[in-house]
């Protein structure tokens, strides 16, 4: 075995493993209609951002994607009509819900 094949074979194996991991990773599950509506979500302001409330927000909004935003979270300015952003303070309390 040459020194070149000793290097190439492990690199090919690593590349195959890396690509197979990417190919089998599922994306976010779209559970709602895909069109976000934040109007009926005012009840959540001041509530804890626990799993039950987050699930209820996702279901009631009709959004396909929920995006919790903490006090130190950096966000992009892109707009997605299927995304519900839930703004959470340092005490894990919901401060705002917006479709953006």
N, C-alpha and C positions, 0 to 999 in steps of 0.2 A: 504494500500500500504506500503510495507516495505521500509526501507531506501535504500536497495540495488536496488530495482526496480526504485526508484526515480533517481538514478544515471545512471543505465543501459539504461533506455528508452531515455533520452536526448543524451547519447553517441551514441546509435544506430541511432538515427535520424540525428545527426551531420555527422556520417560516411556515411550514405546514401546520404545526400546532397552533401558532398564532392566528393564522387565517381560519382554521377550523373553529377556534374559540369565537372569532368575530361572526362567523356565519351562523352559529347556533344561538347567539345571544338574542333573546326576544326584546322587542322594543316595548314602549309603554302601551298598555291595553287601552283602546278607545272604548269607553263604556257608555258615554252619552250620545246624544244626537250629533254632537260635534259643534253645535252653535251655542256659545255661552250666553247666559242671561243672568246678570248679577242682581237685578231688581228684587227678586224674592229672598235674598240672602241677608237682609238687614238684621234678622234675628240673631245672627252669629256674632255681631260686634259685641265685644266684652266677654264672650264665652271662651273657655279654654280650647286650644288647638289640639285636642286629643283625636284619636283615630275615629271615634264615632262621629264627632262633629265634622271632621274633614270628609268622611264618606258621605254624610248627609249633604254637605255643601256641593260636592261633586255631582251627586244624583240630582239635587234640586236645580242646579245651574244648567244642566244639560250639556256641560262642557265635556270634551273628550280628554282633557288633560288638566290636572290641578298642579299648581306650582306654589308651594309654601315659600314665603319670603320673610326671612328673619331680619333682625336689625343690622346685621353685618353682611347680608347677602348682596352681591353685585348682580344687577340685572341688565339685560339688553333692552334696547328701545324698539325692538321689532314688535309688530302687532300680529297676533294670531287670534282669529275669531273663535277658535275652539279651546282657548286656554283661560282658565280661571286662576288668577293670582290671589293668594290669601296672605295678607300682611300680618305678621305676628311680632309682638314686642318681646323684650328680654324675659318677661315672666310667662311666656307661652300663651299669651292672650291675643285673640284675634282683634286687630284694630281696623281692618278694611278688607273688602273683597271687591275685586275689579276684573272685568273681562278685558284682557289686553294681550 
